[in-house]
Structures are given as structure tokens and as C-alpha cells.
Amino acid sequence: MNRPPILPVGTNDTRAWGLTAAERLRRIADVQGFEVAASAPAGAALLVDLGHVFDPAWLGYAADHPGVAITRDGRPVLAHVAGDAAAAADAMARGQVPAGLTTLAIESGIQLNNHELRKREAPFLLPLTPAGVPAVERASYYGAYKGVTDLLTKYLWPELAFHLTRLAAKIGMTPNMVTAVGAACCVAAFFLFWEGNYWAGMAVGFVFMVLDTVDGKLARCTVTSSKIGDIADHGLDLVHPPFWWWAWLAGLDDYGTPLAMGEMQIVLAVIVLGYVIGRFVEGAFLGAWGMHIHVWQRVDSWFRLITARRNPNMVILFGAMLFGRPDLGIVGVAVWTVVSLVFHLVRLAQAGIASAAGRPITSWLS
């Protein structure tokens, strides 16, 4: 894909998430395949005012809309010019829209569809000033949040994870460091569950679950995503849940609420097979229609809040532990796994029928 070179306009030493506007822009450009020019190019260029910071989605949007200047409070922030970038940059430096461009005001509330984060929203674009850093960091953090996720991640700990993300950035932790700490907690929770120390295991598991949010947000807010980190983070998320439920079953004897061997085997088989088949269903939907099953229709996004993934399952187990019945909790996880699997199998079949009838399968967020 041919992309115009980026020409930064102005200077700004203010830092958000430890980054100046110029460094943040350079990182976003690297991720999206842009070249940052040291001087005004002869042809088309994408001009970016360093007095502002913005969601990475705006850079791609501006690149796809030549002849448009995106403004805030009347001041141009991004402008895709066809030529004479030097003159356009001079105009932008004075806070003027370069001649011949159509303006798109951020205040108009334009919304963009973020497929990766499963949401449609008006991405942030804010002035970067010393007084405005807290607002910029909060906006970029919540801008990095998935629109469709489980109820704990969406409602319980966003603020806690925000402050932990700021702390991690302040002390110089990388996302991979946060992932490593979380992985250690994940393994510790496994052994605590295995020994029947359920409350301690859930406490350590809670730390891991929160850090599982922090590492991704830190990567997005500091624009430091890496293939290795992405594989480690998502690989751990994918693999560990069945091991936790196995360990939970194993710890029932030590806790004093054992299941018969045959019952244990059935429960474990239902949970593991339901989990694996459910993941294949999600993969089949993604492969067939190029989007996650959770964003097809509004009901799918709603069900993602409570579907039988790790966090909703932990809510079931926590509730059971309030009554001292971890055995009933893990049986509840097995039952909910079956219910969730049936729901997604039905949705996959319904999508297949609709597609065969010629009806387009598109996300309700589009």
C-alpha cells in the first residue's frame, strides 16, 4: 500500500505515557507502515501537528482522505496535501488550514469502526499540554479498551488497571515485563487451586486477570506492541483456563468437598471439550465472514459479557465459594460451558443459513 510520507509540524516537549508527541507519532508510523520525512517532500504528504496527540486510527483515516484537514477548535491537526507541503506546513504552524483543503472538525462527532478492538466510536484527538496530560492519558487508555469483552474487564477493574498502567509506564516496565509477572501469578494460582487453597488462588488469579488487562493497555498506550509479546499474551490467555479448572477439581479432596472419580472425569471432559469446540466455532465464524462472532449482532456482544470464558467462570466459582461449595462451583462452570457452546453453535448455524440465503453477514458495530 502506497502511503504518503508524514511531515511533523512544530515541536512539543510535553510527554504523555513517557512519550513526546514526536516519538509517539514515529512509533505509530512504524506500526502502520508510514515514513516520517525529515523535510517537506515534493509530492503528497500527511502533515501532523505535534501540538496534539490522537488515536492511531486517525492517521490511517487521514491517509485515506486526500484533500482533507482534520481540525480541533478550528486548528488543523492532520492534513493530507497533494503538493507544496512546505507552504501547507507553514500554514499549519500558524494554526491555519492549508489552502484548498476541506475541513473535518473533530467536534462533528465522526465515528470510526475499530475492528481490532470491536467497537465503533469517535477516537480521541486532544491538545498535548502539561495541564492536559492527565486527560490525554485517560482518553488514550480508555480508547485502547475493547468495546466487546467480559463483564469483569468491562465494568469491575478498568480504573484499577488504568492506575496500574500509569505506574508501569512511569517506572519503565514494558508490556512483556507485565505479562511475565502475570504469568507467574497464573502458575501460582494453578498450584494453589491444586492444593485446595481456593481463596488464595482466586486472589492471585485476580492479580493475573487485572495484569492481563494492563499489559495490553500499556502496549497500546505506549505504542510498544511486539509479535513476541502478542503471542505470549494471547497464547497464555488461550492455554491456561482448562488447567485452572483441572487444578480446581484436583483440589476438592484437600478442601473436603470431593467429587467421585467418574464425576470428576465427566466434569473435566465437558469443560475442556466445550472450551476447545467453542474456540473452533469462533474460528470458523471468523474464517467464514472475517469478523468475530461476538460482534455480529447486538445479542452476541451482550452474551460475550457472560459467556463461559475465564472471567465469567471465576464469578461462578467465587459465588460457590461464598457458600463453601467449590464442588458445586466447578459443576456450574461445566453446565455454563455447555450452555455457552450451544448458544454459539446456534449462532454459527443461523449465520450460515442467512449467508446461504444471500443475506450479508456484517457487524452491528459497522
N, C-alpha and C positions, 0 to 999 in steps of 0.2 A: 504494500500500500504506500503510495506516494504521499508524504505529509510535508507541509511547508515547514521550513526552519522556524524556530522560536527566537524572537528577539526580545530580551528583557528590557523594560523601560524603567529608569530610575534606580535608586538604591534604598535599602532599608536594613538596618542592623537589628531590628526587633526580632526576638525569637519566640516561636511557639513550638512546644514539644522539643525544645532544644535546637530548632532549625530556623535559619533565616528564610525569608521568602525566596531568595535566590537558590538556596540549597534545596528547599522543598520542591521548587519548580524543576530543578535539574533532576531530582530523583523521579518525579512524576514523568518527566520527559523520557528518561531512560526506560521506565516500565512500559510506556505507551509507544516507544519507537520514534520519538522526535529527536532532532538535532538542535542543540542550543547554539545559536550563532554568536560570535564574539563582536560582530559589527553588522550593520544593516546589509542584508542580501540584496542582490539586484532585482530579483523577481518577487514572487509571492512570499509573504511572511505572516507569522502569527505573533502579534505584539501582545506582551503581557506586562501589566503594571505591577511592579514589586511593592507597591503600597498596599496591596491586598493579597489575601490568600483565599483559596477556593477548593471546593471538592474536585478531585481529579476528573470527574465526569464532564466538567465544564471545558476542559482542554480539548477533549475529543469532540464535544459539541461544536466548539468554535472552529476546529479544523474542518468539520463537515459543512460549515456555513460561511463560505467566502462572501465578502462584501458586508459582513455583519459585525457590529461592535456591541459587546455586552457591557452594559453600564450599571453602576450603582450610584444613587444620588446624583445622577447626571454625568458622572465621571466615567470615562471608558476604562475597563479593566482588561478585557481581551478584545482584540480586533484582528480580523483576517483580511489583510490587504493584498491587492493584486500586484502592486508595484510601488516604487518610491517609498520604501519602508522607512528611510531616514526622515523624510518630511512627516510621515504619519507618526513616527516616534516622537518627533519634536512637538507635534500637536498633543499627543497623549501626555507628554511630560508637563504640558501646560494645563492638563485637565480637560482638553477639548477633543471632541470626536473627530477623527481624521476625515477629511473631505471625501464625499461620495459614498460613505458607508450608511447602511441602515442600522438604526439602534434597536437593541432589545434590552429593555430595562429589567433588572432582576426583580424589581418591585412588582412587575406584572404577574409574578407567581407562576411562571412557566415550570412545568414538572418534567422530569426525565425518568425513564424506566431503567432501573439498575437490575439487570438480570442476575448478576453475581450475588447481590445482597437481597434479592427477592422483594423489591419494593419499588414504588413509584412515588417520587417526592420532588420538592424544589430543593436542589442541593445548596449548601451554604456558599456564600461569597461575601466576605467581610473585610473591612479595613484592618490592617495589621499595625496596631499602635501599642505602646506599652500598657496603656489603660485597657485596651481591648483584648489582651492576651487571654484572660480567663474565658471570655465569651467565645473566642476563636477555638480554644482547646475543647470547650464543651460542645460547640457546634460540630467540630470535626470528629469528636468521639462518638456522638450520637448519630452523625452521618455515616459512620462505619458500622452501625448496628444493622443486623438483618431485620427486615420487616416481617418475615415469617419464620418463627422459631418456637421453642417450647415456652411454657408459661413461666418457669423459673428464670430463664435467661432474659425473657422479655419484661418481667414485672418485679422479680424479687431482688436481684442484685445489680442492676445497671449502675446505680450510684456508687456502690462499694467498688465495683470493678473500675469505674471512672477514676476514683481516687487512687486505686492501686496502679492503674495505668500511668497516671501522672507521676506517682512515686517512682515507678520503674524507669520512666523516661528521665526523671531528674537525677537518679543515681547511676544512670548509664547502662541499665540492663537491656539486653537485646531480647527480641521475641523468643529466640531459641533458648536463651537462659531461663525465661519464664516457663517455656514448655518443659525444660529439663526438671525444674522444681516441681511442676505439676505432675510429671511422670513419676517422680519419686513418691509423691503423695498417692498417686494412683496405685502403685505397687504396695505401699504401706497399707492402704485400705483393703486390698486383697487379702493380705495376711491377717489383718485384724478381723475381717469377716470370717476367715477360715477358722479362727480360734474362738468364734462366738462373741467377740468384743464389738458388738454391733454399734453401740453409741459412739465409741471411739472411732470405729471405721467410718461411720457417717460423718463425723466431724472432720476427719482427714479427707474424706471423699468430697465434702463440701468445699474445702480449700482447693482441691484439684478442679472441681467444677467451676469455681469462680476464676481460677487461673486459666482455665480453658477458654474463658471469655477474654481475659486480659491479654494473652499472647497475640490473639488475632487483632484486637483493637490497637495494641501497641504497634504491630506491624503496619496496619493501615494508617494510623495517625502519624507515624514517623516515616512512612513510605520505605520500609525496610523488609518487605516480603522477600522470601527466597524459596526456591524449589525444594531445598532440603527441609527448611522449616515447615513448608506447607505439607510435605509428605509426612514428616514426623508428627505434626499436629493432627492431621486428618487420619493418618494411619493409627495413631493411638486411640482416637475417638472411635474408629471403626472396630478395632480389635478387642478392646478391654471389656465392654459390657458383659458378654457371656461369661467371662472369667469371674467378674464380680458376683454374678448370680450363682455360679458354681460354688464359689467360696462361701456365699451366704448359706447355701444348702448344707455344705460341709460343716459349718459352724453350729448347726441346730443341735447336734448332740451335746456339745460343750455348754451350750446355753441352757439346755434342759427341755427343749421342745422338739424332739426328733420326729422325723417322718420315717415310715417304713422304707426299706431299701427300694422296693418296687415303686412306691410313690415318689421317692426322690428321683429315680431314673425317668419316670414319666414327666415330672415337672421340668427337669433339666432338658429333656428332649424337646418338649413343647416350646420352651423358651428359646433354645438355641436354633431349632429348625424354624420357628416363627420369625426370629430375628433375621436369619440368613435369607429365607424366602422373601421376607419383607424388603430387604435391601435389593434383591434381584427384581422385585416388582418395581421399585423406584428406578432402578437402572433401565428396565425395559421401557418404562414411560419416557424417561429422558432420551433414550436412544430413538424411540419412535417419533417423538414430537419436539425434541430439542428443548424441553423445559422440565423443571421438577414437578412431580405430581402434586406437591403441596401448593403450587401457585396456579393450578388450572382454574378452579372456581373458588368462590369465597368459602364454601364449606370445607374445601381441602386445606385452606390456610387456617381456618378455625380448628380443624381436627389436628393440625400439626402442633398446636399448643399442648395437647394431651396425649398424642399418640405414644405407643409403647417404645419410647427411647429411654435412655439412661435417666434423664432428669425427672420425667413424669413417673417412671418406675420407682425412683427414690422417694417420691411423695407417697406412693402406696406403702413402701416399706417403713417410712417414718411414721405414718399413721398406724400401722400394725404394731410398731414398737411402743407407741404410747399405751398400748394395752398389754404389752409384754408378750406378743404373739408373732415373733418373726416367721414362724412356720406358715401362718395364715397370710402374712405379707408376701412371701415368695410364691405361694399358690395364687394370690391375687395378681402378681406380676405375670404368671403363666396365663391366667384367664384373660387379662387385658391384652397380652401379646396376641392371643387368638382373635379377640375382637378387632384389634387394630389391623391384623393381617386380612381378615375378612373384608373390612372396610376398604382397604387399598386394592384388594383383588376385584371387588365390585367396581371400584372407580376405574381401574385399568380396563375392565370389560366394557364399561359404559363409554369410555373414551374410544375404544376400538370400534364399537357399534356406531358411534357418532361419526367417526372418521370414515368408516366404510360407507356411510350414508351420504358422504360428501360435505359434512359439516366441519368447518375448520376447528382445530383444537388450539386455542390461544389462551393466554393467561388473562385472568380478570384484572391483573395489575397493569396490563399493556395500555 
